[in-house]
Amino acid sequence: MYLVRPADFPDLPALERLARDAGIGITNFPANRERLNDKIATSRRSFNTDVVQPGSEFYLFVMEQQDTHEIVGTCSIDAMVGVDAPFYSYRIDEVVHASPQLQIHNRVPALHLCHDYSGTTRLNSLVLDRKHQTDENFALLSRARLLFIAHHPDRFTPKLFAEIRGESDHKGYSPFWEALGRHFFSMDFKKADYLSGISNKHFIAELMPRYPIYVPTLPEDAQDCIGVIHEGSEKIANILLDEGFAFRDYVDIFDAGPSIEARAQDIRTIANQRHGKALFDAQLEQTEAYLIAAGHLEDFRVACASGQAQVAGLVLHNDLQERLRIHSGSLIQWSKL
């Protein structure tokens, strides 16, 4: 059985391993021990902070295989990006060029540097060990964050977004970066991605071009990867798209991976989750698969299990009492898997 819970300092070596294995392009999860340690510390403070409205809080979760206590995955939430510095994206829009004299009217797609997502909650850094990459585990790890948001709506903004990794190969070659970013940063994609993950983002504002980038002026291979999802992130993207997230013409400034967004109230897991009491039955039959969440803030935990929904609550097998640290009558959340 797998359990998603808040990260703690003993999880640091496992997080380092996951970061190394994740490859290039997951900017917010760098393979840097000091930065990961800082993320755990920030997360622990955030879980223990009384929040009136969202700000710079950061929540880091891990997935634990309970039989072995091995950490096999991680994910996180930024309560609000752009608090200390603008959060940059490219907005895809059209620029009109017209000549009445020549009777020419062209609409040219262009990339506009913007910080429209500043002040918005972001889902990020979902990484799952290759040996444990099942559909159920991807769903548990991704949707556990949504149950946390549903349980603590005041800690997050009404709109959520996620950046999906764009195209690059295993050596860190990104056609989009080579065509654009390299000319302004004088470094390869791998180094720029790493620096963005371990330092503040002021260098982005200092070096990125301020004027629109006309898409047809880019090489064909760079144009072809704008808004395209990295093959290793397709399952992650599909889960969020099934939840109701949608592409709104924003892409990452480094690899042109798509950003997808949704209103919290429209997200399937948040809209359909239920609250009630945990009930137990050793002879439970006619069950369905559920995501089940229990605990508050730093004690929050989520697992997948079979259950039977009733008016009084959710009926579960007895063995879940110890695993989720709940008892008959405990308040829980649940959502169909």
Salt bridges, closest charged atoms under 4 A:
ASP8 OD1 - ARG44 NH1 2.85
ASP11 OD1 - ARG5 NH2 2.95
GLU16 OE1 - ARG33 NH1 2.30
GLU64 OE1 - ARG5 NE 2.84
GLU64 OE2 - HIS69 ND1 2.90
ASP67 OD1 - ARG323 NH2 3.77
GLU70 OE1 - HIS132 NE2 3.92
ASP78 OD2 - ARG122 NH2 2.72
ASP93 OD2 - ARG91 NE 3.99
GLU94 OE1 - ARG107 NE 2.79
ASP116 OD2 - ARG91 NH1 3.37
ASP129 OD2 - ARG17 NH1 2.80
ASP129 OD1 - LYS131 NZ 3.41
ASP135 OD1 - LYS235 NZ 3.41
GLU163 OE1 - ARG122 NH1 3.14
GLU178 OE1 - ARG182 NE 2.71
GLU243 OE2 - ARG143 NE 3.05
GLU243 OE2 - ARG268 NH2 3.60
GLU261 OE2 - LYS159 NZ 3.80
ASP266 OD2 - ARG263 NE 2.77
GLU288 OE1 - LYS336 NZ 3.45
